[in-house]
Amino acid sequence: MGRTVLLSNFVEPIWQLLETLQACAAGGEGCKVPQFNGLTDGSAVLHATMFMLACTTNVLFMSGTLLLLIFHKDYRAGVRDEDLWQQVRRKHHEIIAWGKQRKEMHDQ
C-alpha cells in the first residue's frame, strides 16, 4: 500500500465528503453524493471514517504520552508502581492456574 493508494482510497474520499458536507450546510447546489473513483459509497465513507479515527487517536496518543513525559516525574524517571506490579503478577498467576485447571478438566 503506497502513497497513491493512501491518497486515492483514504484522503480523497475525506476531502470529497467534507466538500459535500460544506455545500449541504451552506444550502448550495453541490449538496449531492460525490462519485468516488473505484469505491462504492459505503466503502468511501468507511475508509474516510477509519482514516479520520486513526489520525485523531494517533494525535491523542502522542499528546497523552508527551503530557506524561512533561508532567509525570515518576513516569519520566521510569519508577514502577510496585502495588500495581504485584496486582499484575497475582492476576497472571491466577490466569495460569485457571488455564491449567481448564486443561485438566478437558483432558479427563
Phi and psi in radians as a Rosetta constraint file:
Dihedral C 1 N 2 CA 2 C 2 CIRCULARHARMONIC -1.800 0.35
Dihedral N 2 CA 2 C 2 N 3 CIRCULARHARMONIC -2.930 0.35
Dihedral C 2 N 3 CA 3 C 3 CIRCULARHARMONIC -1.103 0.35
Dihedral N 3 CA 3 C 3 N 4 CIRCULARHARMONIC -0.678 0.35
Dihedral C 3 N 4 CA 4 C 4 CIRCULARHARMONIC -1.149 0.35
Dihedral N 4 CA 4 C 4 N 5 CIRCULARHARMONIC -0.672 0.35
Dihedral C 4 N 5 CA 5 C 5 CIRCULARHARMONIC -1.178 0.35
Dihedral N 5 CA 5 C 5 N 6 CIRCULARHARMONIC -0.730 0.35
Dihedral C 5 N 6 CA 6 C 6 CIRCULARHARMONIC -1.018 0.35
Dihedral N 6 CA 6 C 6 N 7 CIRCULARHARMONIC -0.826 0.35
Dihedral C 6 N 7 CA 7 C 7 CIRCULARHARMONIC -1.177 0.35
Dihedral N 7 CA 7 C 7 N 8 CIRCULARHARMONIC -0.806 0.35
Dihedral C 7 N 8 CA 8 C 8 CIRCULARHARMONIC -1.319 0.35
Dihedral N 8 CA 8 C 8 N 9 CIRCULARHARMONIC -0.601 0.35
Dihedral C 8 N 9 CA 9 C 9 CIRCULARHARMONIC -1.703 0.35
Dihedral N 9 CA 9 C 9 N 10 CIRCULARHARMONIC -0.313 0.35
Dihedral C 9 N 10 CA 10 C 10 CIRCULARHARMONIC -2.137 0.35
Dihedral N 10 CA 10 C 10 N 11 CIRCULARHARMONIC -0.938 0.35
Dihedral C 10 N 11 CA 11 C 11 CIRCULARHARMONIC -1.281 0.35
Dihedral N 11 CA 11 C 11 N 12 CIRCULARHARMONIC -0.788 0.35
Dihedral C 11 N 12 CA 12 C 12 CIRCULARHARMONIC -1.046 0.35
Dihedral N 12 CA 12 C 12 N 13 CIRCULARHARMONIC -0.800 0.35
Dihedral C 12 N 13 CA 13 C 13 CIRCULARHARMONIC -1.054 0.35
Dihedral N 13 CA 13 C 13 N 14 CIRCULARHARMONIC -0.596 0.35
Dihedral C 13 N 14 CA 14 C 14 CIRCULARHARMONIC -1.102 0.35
Dihedral N 14 CA 14 C 14 N 15 CIRCULARHARMONIC -0.843 0.35
Dihedral C 14 N 15 CA 15 C 15 CIRCULARHARMONIC -1.108 0.35
Dihedral N 15 CA 15 C 15 N 16 CIRCULARHARMONIC -0.720 0.35
Dihedral C 15 N 16 CA 16 C 16 CIRCULARHARMONIC -1.118 0.35
Dihedral N 16 CA 16 C 16 N 17 CIRCULARHARMONIC -0.729 0.35
Dihedral C 16 N 17 CA 17 C 17 CIRCULARHARMONIC -1.171 0.35
Dihedral N 17 CA 17 C 17 N 18 CIRCULARHARMONIC -0.699 0.35
Dihedral C 17 N 18 CA 18 C 18 CIRCULARHARMONIC -1.121 0.35
Dihedral N 18 CA 18 C 18 N 19 CIRCULARHARMONIC -0.724 0.35
Dihedral C 18 N 19 CA 19 C 19 CIRCULARHARMONIC -1.094 0.35
Dihedral N 19 CA 19 C 19 N 20 CIRCULARHARMONIC -0.698 0.35
Dihedral C 19 N 20 CA 20 C 20 CIRCULARHARMONIC -1.144 0.35
Dihedral N 20 CA 20 C 20 N 21 CIRCULARHARMONIC -0.759 0.35
Dihedral C 20 N 21 CA 21 C 21 CIRCULARHARMONIC -1.103 0.35
Dihedral N 21 CA 21 C 21 N 22 CIRCULARHARMONIC -0.680 0.35
Dihedral C 21 N 22 CA 22 C 22 CIRCULARHARMONIC -1.122 0.35
Dihedral N 22 CA 22 C 22 N 23 CIRCULARHARMONIC -0.733 0.35
Dihedral C 22 N 23 CA 23 C 23 CIRCULARHARMONIC -1.142 0.35
Dihedral N 23 CA 23 C 23 N 24 CIRCULARHARMONIC -0.689 0.35
Dihedral C 23 N 24 CA 24 C 24 CIRCULARHARMONIC -1.179 0.35
Dihedral N 24 CA 24 C 24 N 25 CIRCULARHARMONIC -0.688 0.35
Dihedral C 24 N 25 CA 25 C 25 CIRCULARHARMONIC -1.159 0.35
Dihedral N 25 CA 25 C 25 N 26 CIRCULARHARMONIC -0.597 0.35
Dihedral C 25 N 26 CA 26 C 26 CIRCULARHARMONIC -1.420 0.35
Dihedral N 26 CA 26 C 26 N 27 CIRCULARHARMONIC -0.215 0.35
Dihedral C 26 N 27 CA 27 C 27 CIRCULARHARMONIC 1.342 0.35
Dihedral N 27 CA 27 C 27 N 28 CIRCULARHARMONIC 0.387 0.35
Dihedral C 27 N 28 CA 28 C 28 CIRCULARHARMONIC -1.455 0.35
Dihedral N 28 CA 28 C 28 N 29 CIRCULARHARMONIC -3.071 0.35
Dihedral C 28 N 29 CA 29 C 29 CIRCULARHARMONIC -1.381 0.35
Dihedral N 29 CA 29 C 29 N 30 CIRCULARHARMONIC -0.228 0.35
Dihedral C 29 N 30 CA 30 C 30 CIRCULARHARMONIC -1.424 0.35
Dihedral N 30 CA 30 C 30 N 31 CIRCULARHARMONIC 0.222 0.35
Dihedral C 30 N 31 CA 31 C 31 CIRCULARHARMONIC -1.495 0.35
Dihedral N 31 CA 31 C 31 N 32 CIRCULARHARMONIC 1.336 0.35
Dihedral C 31 N 32 CA 32 C 32 CIRCULARHARMONIC -2.531 0.35
Dihedral N 32 CA 32 C 32 N 33 CIRCULARHARMONIC 2.791 0.35
Dihedral C 32 N 33 CA 33 C 33 CIRCULARHARMONIC -1.171 0.35
Dihedral N 33 CA 33 C 33 N 34 CIRCULARHARMONIC 2.156 0.35
Dihedral C 33 N 34 CA 34 C 34 CIRCULARHARMONIC -1.256 0.35
Dihedral N 34 CA 34 C 34 N 35 CIRCULARHARMONIC 2.715 0.35
Dihedral C 34 N 35 CA 35 C 35 CIRCULARHARMONIC -1.631 0.35
Dihedral N 35 CA 35 C 35 N 36 CIRCULARHARMONIC 2.261 0.35
Dihedral C 35 N 36 CA 36 C 36 CIRCULARHARMONIC -1.858 0.35
Dihedral N 36 CA 36 C 36 N 37 CIRCULARHARMONIC 2.406 0.35
Dihedral C 36 N 37 CA 37 C 37 CIRCULARHARMONIC -1.299 0.35
Dihedral N 37 CA 37 C 37 N 38 CIRCULARHARMONIC 1.960 0.35
Dihedral C 37 N 38 CA 38 C 38 CIRCULARHARMONIC 1.325 0.35
Dihedral N 38 CA 38 C 38 N 39 CIRCULARHARMONIC 0.094 0.35
Dihedral C 38 N 39 CA 39 C 39 CIRCULARHARMONIC -2.187 0.35
Dihedral N 39 CA 39 C 39 N 40 CIRCULARHARMONIC 2.498 0.35
Dihedral C 39 N 40 CA 40 C 40 CIRCULARHARMONIC -1.300 0.35
Dihedral N 40 CA 40 C 40 N 41 CIRCULARHARMONIC 2.900 0.35
Dihedral C 40 N 41 CA 41 C 41 CIRCULARHARMONIC -1.042 0.35
Dihedral N 41 CA 41 C 41 N 42 CIRCULARHARMONIC -0.777 0.35
Dihedral C 41 N 42 CA 42 C 42 CIRCULARHARMONIC -1.112 0.35
Dihedral N 42 CA 42 C 42 N 43 CIRCULARHARMONIC -0.715 0.35
Dihedral C 42 N 43 CA 43 C 43 CIRCULARHARMONIC -1.128 0.35
Dihedral N 43 CA 43 C 43 N 44 CIRCULARHARMONIC -0.709 0.35
Dihedral C 43 N 44 CA 44 C 44 CIRCULARHARMONIC -1.125 0.35
Dihedral N 44 CA 44 C 44 N 45 CIRCULARHARMONIC -0.748 0.35
Dihedral C 44 N 45 CA 45 C 45 CIRCULARHARMONIC -1.139 0.35
Dihedral N 45 CA 45 C 45 N 46 CIRCULARHARMONIC -0.741 0.35
Dihedral C 45 N 46 CA 46 C 46 CIRCULARHARMONIC -1.082 0.35
Dihedral N 46 CA 46 C 46 N 47 CIRCULARHARMONIC -0.831 0.35
Dihedral C 46 N 47 CA 47 C 47 CIRCULARHARMONIC -1.069 0.35
Dihedral N 47 CA 47 C 47 N 48 CIRCULARHARMONIC -0.749 0.35
Dihedral C 47 N 48 CA 48 C 48 CIRCULARHARMONIC -1.125 0.35
Dihedral N 48 CA 48 C 48 N 49 CIRCULARHARMONIC -0.769 0.35
Dihedral C 48 N 49 CA 49 C 49 CIRCULARHARMONIC -1.117 0.35
Dihedral N 49 CA 49 C 49 N 50 CIRCULARHARMONIC -0.806 0.35
Dihedral C 49 N 50 CA 50 C 50 CIRCULARHARMONIC -1.110 0.35
Dihedral N 50 CA 50 C 50 N 51 CIRCULARHARMONIC -0.712 0.35
Dihedral C 50 N 51 CA 51 C 51 CIRCULARHARMONIC -1.137 0.35
Dihedral N 51 CA 51 C 51 N 52 CIRCULARHARMONIC -0.745 0.35
Dihedral C 51 N 52 CA 52 C 52 CIRCULARHARMONIC -1.119 0.35
Dihedral N 52 CA 52 C 52 N 53 CIRCULARHARMONIC -0.727 0.35
Dihedral C 52 N 53 CA 53 C 53 CIRCULARHARMONIC -1.130 0.35
Dihedral N 53 CA 53 C 53 N 54 CIRCULARHARMONIC -0.711 0.35
Dihedral C 53 N 54 CA 54 C 54 CIRCULARHARMONIC -1.103 0.35
Dihedral N 54 CA 54 C 54 N 55 CIRCULARHARMONIC -0.770 0.35
Dihedral C 54 N 55 CA 55 C 55 CIRCULARHARMONIC -1.124 0.35
Dihedral N 55 CA 55 C 55 N 56 CIRCULARHARMONIC -0.756 0.35
Dihedral C 55 N 56 CA 56 C 56 CIRCULARHARMONIC -1.145 0.35
Dihedral N 56 CA 56 C 56 N 57 CIRCULARHARMONIC -0.844 0.35
Dihedral C 56 N 57 CA 57 C 57 CIRCULARHARMONIC -1.182 0.35
Dihedral N 57 CA 57 C 57 N 58 CIRCULARHARMONIC -0.562 0.35
Dihedral C 57 N 58 CA 58 C 58 CIRCULARHARMONIC -1.122 0.35
Dihedral N 58 CA 58 C 58 N 59 CIRCULARHARMONIC -0.765 0.35
Dihedral C 58 N 59 CA 59 C 59 CIRCULARHARMONIC -1.113 0.35
Dihedral N 59 CA 59 C 59 N 60 CIRCULARHARMONIC -0.733 0.35
Dihedral C 59 N 60 CA 60 C 60 CIRCULARHARMONIC -1.112 0.35
Dihedral N 60 CA 60 C 60 N 61 CIRCULARHARMONIC -0.732 0.35
Dihedral C 60 N 61 CA 61 C 61 CIRCULARHARMONIC -1.102 0.35
Dihedral N 61 CA 61 C 61 N 62 CIRCULARHARMONIC -0.841 0.35
Dihedral C 61 N 62 CA 62 C 62 CIRCULARHARMONIC -1.121 0.35
Dihedral N 62 CA 62 C 62 N 63 CIRCULARHARMONIC -0.697 0.35
Dihedral C 62 N 63 CA 63 C 63 CIRCULARHARMONIC -1.131 0.35
Dihedral N 63 CA 63 C 63 N 64 CIRCULARHARMONIC -0.764 0.35
Dihedral C 63 N 64 CA 64 C 64 CIRCULARHARMONIC -1.091 0.35
Dihedral N 64 CA 64 C 64 N 65 CIRCULARHARMONIC -0.743 0.35
Dihedral C 64 N 65 CA 65 C 65 CIRCULARHARMONIC -1.133 0.35
Dihedral N 65 CA 65 C 65 N 66 CIRCULARHARMONIC -0.747 0.35
Dihedral C 65 N 66 CA 66 C 66 CIRCULARHARMONIC -1.091 0.35
Dihedral N 66 CA 66 C 66 N 67 CIRCULARHARMONIC -0.748 0.35
Dihedral C 66 N 67 CA 67 C 67 CIRCULARHARMONIC -1.121 0.35
Dihedral N 67 CA 67 C 67 N 68 CIRCULARHARMONIC -0.675 0.35
Dihedral C 67 N 68 CA 68 C 68 CIRCULARHARMONIC -1.081 0.35
Dihedral N 68 CA 68 C 68 N 69 CIRCULARHARMONIC -0.763 0.35
Dihedral C 68 N 69 CA 69 C 69 CIRCULARHARMONIC -1.126 0.35
Dihedral N 69 CA 69 C 69 N 70 CIRCULARHARMONIC -0.611 0.35
Dihedral C 69 N 70 CA 70 C 70 CIRCULARHARMONIC -1.343 0.35
Dihedral N 70 CA 70 C 70 N 71 CIRCULARHARMONIC -0.796 0.35
Dihedral C 70 N 71 CA 71 C 71 CIRCULARHARMONIC -1.837 0.35
Dihedral N 71 CA 71 C 71 N 72 CIRCULARHARMONIC -0.307 0.35
Dihedral C 71 N 72 CA 72 C 72 CIRCULARHARMONIC -1.798 0.35
Dihedral N 72 CA 72 C 72 N 73 CIRCULARHARMONIC 1.752 0.35
Dihedral C 72 N 73 CA 73 C 73 CIRCULARHARMONIC -1.067 0.35
Dihedral N 73 CA 73 C 73 N 74 CIRCULARHARMONIC -0.774 0.35
Dihedral C 73 N 74 CA 74 C 74 CIRCULARHARMONIC -1.145 0.35
Dihedral N 74 CA 74 C 74 N 75 CIRCULARHARMONIC -0.672 0.35
Dihedral C 74 N 75 CA 75 C 75 CIRCULARHARMONIC -1.106 0.35
Dihedral N 75 CA 75 C 75 N 76 CIRCULARHARMONIC -0.763 0.35
Dihedral C 75 N 76 CA 76 C 76 CIRCULARHARMONIC -1.119 0.35
Dihedral N 76 CA 76 C 76 N 77 CIRCULARHARMONIC -0.637 0.35
Dihedral C 76 N 77 CA 77 C 77 CIRCULARHARMONIC -1.468 0.35
Dihedral N 77 CA 77 C 77 N 78 CIRCULARHARMONIC -0.157 0.35
Dihedral C 77 N 78 CA 78 C 78 CIRCULARHARMONIC 1.401 0.35
Dihedral N 78 CA 78 C 78 N 79 CIRCULARHARMONIC 0.374 0.35
Dihedral C 78 N 79 CA 79 C 79 CIRCULARHARMONIC -1.352 0.35
Dihedral N 79 CA 79 C 79 N 80 CIRCULARHARMONIC 2.231 0.35
Dihedral C 79 N 80 CA 80 C 80 CIRCULARHARMONIC -1.569 0.35
Dihedral N 80 CA 80 C 80 N 81 CIRCULARHARMONIC 2.573 0.35
Dihedral C 80 N 81 CA 81 C 81 CIRCULARHARMONIC -1.469 0.35
Dihedral N 81 CA 81 C 81 N 82 CIRCULARHARMONIC 1.831 0.35
Dihedral C 81 N 82 CA 82 C 82 CIRCULARHARMONIC -1.144 0.35
Dihedral N 82 CA 82 C 82 N 83 CIRCULARHARMONIC -0.617 0.35
Dihedral C 82 N 83 CA 83 C 83 CIRCULARHARMONIC -1.073 0.35
Dihedral N 83 CA 83 C 83 N 84 CIRCULARHARMONIC -0.781 0.35
Dihedral C 83 N 84 CA 84 C 84 CIRCULARHARMONIC -1.086 0.35
Dihedral N 84 CA 84 C 84 N 85 CIRCULARHARMONIC -0.771 0.35
Dihedral C 84 N 85 CA 85 C 85 CIRCULARHARMONIC -1.131 0.35
Dihedral N 85 CA 85 C 85 N 86 CIRCULARHARMONIC -0.620 0.35
Dihedral C 85 N 86 CA 86 C 86 CIRCULARHARMONIC -1.124 0.35
Dihedral N 86 CA 86 C 86 N 87 CIRCULARHARMONIC -0.732 0.35
Dihedral C 86 N 87 CA 87 C 87 CIRCULARHARMONIC -1.122 0.35
Dihedral N 87 CA 87 C 87 N 88 CIRCULARHARMONIC -0.702 0.35
Dihedral C 87 N 88 CA 88 C 88 CIRCULARHARMONIC -1.125 0.35
Dihedral N 88 CA 88 C 88 N 89 CIRCULARHARMONIC -0.787 0.35
Dihedral C 88 N 89 CA 89 C 89 CIRCULARHARMONIC -1.073 0.35
Dihedral N 89 CA 89 C 89 N 90 CIRCULARHARMONIC -0.766 0.35
Dihedral C 89 N 90 CA 90 C 90 CIRCULARHARMONIC -1.064 0.35
Dihedral N 90 CA 90 C 90 N 91 CIRCULARHARMONIC -0.787 0.35
Dihedral C 90 N 91 CA 91 C 91 CIRCULARHARMONIC -1.139 0.35
Dihedral N 91 CA 91 C 91 N 92 CIRCULARHARMONIC -0.666 0.35
Dihedral C 91 N 92 CA 92 C 92 CIRCULARHARMONIC -1.059 0.35
Dihedral N 92 CA 92 C 92 N 93 CIRCULARHARMONIC -0.793 0.35
Dihedral C 92 N 93 CA 93 C 93 CIRCULARHARMONIC -1.136 0.35
Dihedral N 93 CA 93 C 93 N 94 CIRCULARHARMONIC -0.653 0.35
Dihedral C 93 N 94 CA 94 C 94 CIRCULARHARMONIC -1.077 0.35
Dihedral N 94 CA 94 C 94 N 95 CIRCULARHARMONIC -0.749 0.35
Dihedral C 94 N 95 CA 95 C 95 CIRCULARHARMONIC -1.175 0.35
Dihedral N 95 CA 95 C 95 N 96 CIRCULARHARMONIC -0.722 0.35
Dihedral C 95 N 96 CA 96 C 96 CIRCULARHARMONIC -1.080 0.35
Dihedral N 96 CA 96 C 96 N 97 CIRCULARHARMONIC -0.796 0.35
Dihedral C 96 N 97 CA 97 C 97 CIRCULARHARMONIC -1.100 0.35
Dihedral N 97 CA 97 C 97 N 98 CIRCULARHARMONIC -0.724 0.35
Dihedral C 97 N 98 CA 98 C 98 CIRCULARHARMONIC -1.090 0.35
Dihedral N 98 CA 98 C 98 N 99 CIRCULARHARMONIC -0.733 0.35
Dihedral C 98 N 99 CA 99 C 99 CIRCULARHARMONIC -1.111 0.35
Dihedral N 99 CA 99 C 99 N 100 CIRCULARHARMONIC -0.722 0.35
Dihedral C 99 N 100 CA 100 C 100 CIRCULARHARMONIC -1.121 0.35
Dihedral N 100 CA 100 C 100 N 101 CIRCULARHARMONIC -0.720 0.35
Dihedral C 100 N 101 CA 101 C 101 CIRCULARHARMONIC -1.098 0.35
Dihedral N 101 CA 101 C 101 N 102 CIRCULARHARMONIC -0.761 0.35
Dihedral C 101 N 102 CA 102 C 102 CIRCULARHARMONIC -1.102 0.35
Dihedral N 102 CA 102 C 102 N 103 CIRCULARHARMONIC -0.715 0.35
Dihedral C 102 N 103 CA 103 C 103 CIRCULARHARMONIC -1.125 0.35
Dihedral N 103 CA 103 C 103 N 104 CIRCULARHARMONIC -0.731 0.35
Dihedral C 103 N 104 CA 104 C 104 CIRCULARHARMONIC -1.109 0.35
Dihedral N 104 CA 104 C 104 N 105 CIRCULARHARMONIC -0.728 0.35
Dihedral C 104 N 105 CA 105 C 105 CIRCULARHARMONIC -1.116 0.35
Dihedral N 105 CA 105 C 105 N 106 CIRCULARHARMONIC -0.663 0.35
Dihedral C 105 N 106 CA 106 C 106 CIRCULARHARMONIC -1.253 0.35
Dihedral N 106 CA 106 C 106 N 107 CIRCULARHARMONIC -0.620 0.35
Dihedral C 106 N 107 CA 107 C 107 CIRCULARHARMONIC -1.248 0.35
Dihedral N 107 CA 107 C 107 N 108 CIRCULARHARMONIC -0.398 0.35
